[in-house]
Amino acid sequence: MSGSEPAASGPDGDDEFDPIDFLETAVQHASHEDVGPMRDYLRETLAARGLEPRVDDAGNVLASRGSPAAEAETHVVLNTHIDTVSPHVPCERAPDAPEADGGAVIRGRGSCDAKGPLAALLSAFFAVEPTDDRVTLAVTPDEEVLSTGAYALVSGDESPTADADAVIVGEPTDLDVCTAAKGRFQGTIHLSGANAHAAEPETGTNAVAALEGVLEAVRTFGERADAPPAHPQLGAATLTPTVVEGGAATNQVPADAALTVDRRSVPPETAEEFHEALTARLRAAVPDDVGLEFRFTDRPTPFLEAWDTDPDAPVVRTLADAAGGEVRPFTAATEASYFAADAPTVVFGPGVLADDEGAVAHAPREYVRVESVRAAARALEATLAELVG
């Protein structure tokens, strides 16, 4: 295996950057609990190429090449994340892997989600030579949890995406260019009634019994007159009941019940619009003597809302032509949700979320094909050469 030195040499960047050498070392850095060592490795890699990366208060690593932001004719932002899910899976480089039909793979946690995409992004970032344009690398620390880094990127006074002309988010897409994704909202419907002895149920107000109307309202939520139409890329939104709680004793009319729901939204629905529409639907389905409140799950950052980018946007056409893949939606939530409000945004990278054998990303068998990483790097380099080169 590679050592712990950054996968670059010389402050002037004269030596060619090898994304596979970088990736092999990056996967060895566990970053499921603490991204510090991986962030240090990334900063060292950038510094070894003559760049001066900075880490903002939210833990994002930022570096730019080309003209100052205020003077750049075109500005492209490259984003991905360095955190991974638990547990850490050690790195293994296999030269003859069945997952790659006899080709080479890098196995281990983060190999495809998302250190493989990071390696490809870095390769293109180092290769491009913008003059009148600008390319910014913005790498976030906690995409798998709360996206505090990404939220800080878009909400700060010096947001790198505020003036961007395109954002490319590195995730495992099997070299397809993804131009849309559903949003995800989570909340709990709280019902309140009045306790009574089960022998005389009419003297109380049964909150659990009121769940009957709630479940019907949830099931038919997409059939209401003002429901958003199916999205041309993403299809219809979904609303799924996931967790139910209620009652305290088997011989007592329950005064409380709660149902948690999972919403997978499509554009143009926002979290606020969904909350308002669901609350109205539920109120009409619940008896007047039952208290009702729908509350989103508390979190310090906004939910990842649905987003889409015009499939004919220059970044989409250029990257799809260079990579040779399809243009399609992404099936998982990503921080692209935050960036798409500022600029045309796509999700792209080597690796797959799942293959014919089952889950790959977030799974013990996580891997990425070596050739896929190199192909992604070539496609990204060609795209940047076209957009800002």
N, C-alpha and C positions, 0 to 999 in steps of 0.2 A: 504494500500500500504506500501511498504518498506520505511524506512527512507532514509536519505542521506548518511549513513555510508557505507564504502566500503564493498562489499560482501565477506569478508574474515576476519579472526581474528587470532591474534598471529603471531609474526614475524617469527616463525619457520614453519608456515603453517601446524600445527597439525590438525586443524579442516578442514573438507571436504568443498571444494568450491562448492557452489550451483549456477549453471549457471542461474537458473530462478530468484533467488533473485537478482543477479547482473543485469540481463536483465531488470527486472521490474524497478529498480532504474535508469538504464542507459536510458531507454526510457523517463523517466521524465526529463532528461536533454536535453533541446532544443539545437540542434547543426546544425541548418540550416543557421544561420547567424554568430554564434560565437561558435567554438568548444572548447573554453577554459574551461568552466565548465565540459564538458564531458571528456576532456583530463585530467583534475585534478582528476576526479573520477577514471579514469583508472589508473593513476599513484598511487593514494592512495591504490587502490586494489592490485596492484603489490607490493607496499611497505609493505602492511600488511601481505604479504606472505614471507617477508624476502628478497625480490629482490630490486635491485637498478636501476629503470628505468631511462633513460635519454631522453631528448627531444633535437633533433638536430636543426640546424638553419632553416630547412624547416618545423618544427613543427611535425615531426614524433616522435612517442613514441617507444623506442627500449629497449628490455630486452632480456637477454640470459641466458641459463642454460647449464651446462655441461662443456666440455673441452674448452680451448681457441681456437679461430678460426684456428690458425696456427697448432694446434695439433690434431684437431678433425678428426676422421676417416670418419664420415658422418655428414653432416650439413643440417638440414631441416629448412626452413624459413616459418613462419606462418604470413600471411598478411591479413588485411582487412582495412576498413576505418571507421571513427567515424563521418564524416559529413553526413547530410541528406539534402533532397530537401525541399523547402518551400511549404506550411506553416507548422509550427509545429502542430502535432496532439497529444492531451493529451493521457497519458497512461491509459489503462483499463485492469484489469485482470478478465477474464470471466471464471468461472469454468465449465460452461455447454454451450458451444458455438456451434451454427449450423455449423460454418465454419470447425469445427473439429469433426463433427458427434457426438456431445455431449461431446467431450473432452474439455480440458482447452486451452485457448489461451491468449496471450498477444497482445493487440491492441495498436496502436499508431505509430507515425512517427519514423522510424528506427527499429521497432520491427523485421522486416525481412531483411531490407536493411539499414545497415548491422550489427545492434547491436545484433540480434539473432545469426548470424554466429560468431561474436566476442565473445559472451558468451560461445559458444561451443569451440572455439579455446582456450580461456583462461582455460577452464576446463581441456582440454587435456594438455596444457602447464604446468599447475600446477601439474598434475598427473604423468607426465613422469619423470624418474630419470636417465638422461643420464650420463654416466661415461666417456667412451672414445669418445663419440659423442657430438653433440651440437645441440640445438634447439633455434632459435631466433624468437622472436615476434617483428614484425615491423608493426605498425599501422599508417596509413596515414591520413592527415587532410582534403583533398579537392578532393577526387575522383570524386565527382559529378560535379565538375567545370573544373579545368585545370590540375589536377594531378601533381601539382608542388612537392608535397611531394614524390610521387612515383618516379618521374623523378630524384629527388635529391638522392633517395636511390640507384638507379642504376648508376648514373653518378658521385658520390662522390668517393674520394680516398679510403674510408673505406666502400665501398658498402657491405652490408650484404649478397647480392645475388651473388656477384662475385665468391665466392667459394662454393656456395650452391649446394647440390646434388638433392634437390627437393624444390619446393615452392608450398604451399597450400594457395590459395586465398579464403577467406570467402565471399561468396555471396549466395543469395537464389537459390538453385538448386533442392529443394525437395529431398535432399539426393542422387541425381545422381552425378556422377563424370564427370565433363566437361573438355574435353581435347583440345578444339579448339574454336575459335571465329573469326568472320569476323572483319576486321579493318574498320575504318570510316575516310574518308577524305572529306573535304568540301572546295570548292573553287568557284571562279566566273570567268566566261568567259566575257571579256570586248571587245566590238566591237566599232570601231571608223570610222566614215565616214565624210561627209561634208553637212552642212545645205543648203537648197535651198527652194524656194517657191514651195508649193505642186502643183501649177498650171503648173510648169515646172520641174517635178521631174528628168528629164534627166540631169539637170545642177548640181545636187547634188549627194551624195553617201549615200544611205539609209541603215543605220546600223540596223534598225529594220527588214527590208526585209532580211538582211543577216542571221537573226535568223532562217530562214527556213532551210538553209543548216546546221546550227549548231545543230538544233534539230534532223535532220536526222542523223548527225554524232553521236550524243549522243545515239540515239535509236539503232543504229547498231554497237555501240562501241564493244560489246561483240562478234561480228561476224567477226572481222578482223582476218587475218591469224596468227598474233602473240599474240592473246588473251590467257590469262592463262586458262588452262582446268578447268573444274569443280572439286572442291575439294572433296575427298571421304567422308568427314564428313560434309562439309559446303555447298556443291553445288556450283552454279555459282556465280561469282561476279555480282553486280548490279550497274548501274549508273542512277540516277534519277534527272531530272530537277525539281527544287523546287521553285525558286523565279525568276521573270523576271521584268526588268525595262527598260524603253526606251522612247525617245521622250519628247518634251517640249511643243509643240503647235500642235493643230489639223490641222493647215493649213501649216505645215512646214515639209520638209523632215528631219527626225531625224538623227543627227550626232553621237548619242551615244546609245548603248544598252548594257545590261548586263544580263547574265543568271547564276544563282547559281546552282551548281549541288552537289549531295550527292553521294559519292562512298562508297559502302560496298565491301571491297576487300577480297580476299582469298589468302592464301599462294601459291606461294612465292612472290607475287607482293608487292613491296614497294611503298612508297609515291613518291619517285623520279622516279621510273619506270612508275607509273601511269601518273604523270605530263608530262613526255616526250612523252608517247604514245598518250595521249589525245591531246596535243598541235599539234602533227604531223597530227593527224586525222582531227582536226578542220581546220588547215591551208589548207589542201587539199579540204575542203568543203566550204571555204569562198572565195568570189571574191578577186582578187589581190589588188583591190583598197580599200578594207576594212581592217583597222588595227585590229590586233588580239593580245590579251594577256590573258593567263590563270594564275590566281594567287590564291594560297591557302589562306584561311582565316588566318589572323594574330593571332598567339597565342604564349605564352612564352615557351610552351613545345611541343615536337613532338606529332603528331597525334597518336592515338592508332591504331597501325597496326595489320593486321591479324597475328594470331599465331596458332601453333598446337603443340601437344605433342604426342609422340608415345603411342598409347593405350596399348602397352605391357610394358611400363616403370614400374619399381617396385612400384613407388608411386601410379600409376593408379591401378594396380592389387591389391595392398594391401588395398587401401582405398575402392575400389569397393567391394571387398570381405567382408570387415568389415561393410560397410553401407548397402549392399544388393541392391543397386540401379543400374541404367543403366550407361553405359559409352556413353556419347553423347556430342555434341557441346553445348556451351552456346549461348544464343540468344541475349545477350546485350554486349556492350563494357565494358571492365574492365581493371584495371591496370595490370592484368596478361599479357597484351601485352608487357609491359616493362620488366617483369621478365623472360619471356619465352626465351629470347635470352641468358640468363645466365644458366638456369637449367630447367629440366623437370618441367612443371608447370601445376597445375590443379585448377579448380574452384569448390568449394564444400560448402554446408551449408544447414541449415534448412530454411524453408520458400519457397514461390513461387513468381514468378513475376506476375502471373495471375492465377486465378482459373476459375471454370465453370461460376461464376457470373460476371467475368470481372477482371479489373486490381486490383492488391494487392499492390505490391511495388510502391512507389511514389503516391499512391492513398489515399483518406481520410479513406478508410476502411482497411488500412494496418494492418496486423496481422501476427503472427507466432504461430504454434501449440506448446504447452509446450512439449509434448512428442517428437516432431520433434527436438527440441533443445537438449533434453536429448539424443536422439538417435544419433544425430550428434556428441555430445560430446563423447559418447561411441565409435563411429567409429573412431574418430580422436585419441582418447587415444590408441585404439588398433593399429592404424596405426603407431603412434609414437613409441609405445612399440616395434613394429617390426623393424622400420627403425633406431631408435636411442636409444631404451630403454636398 
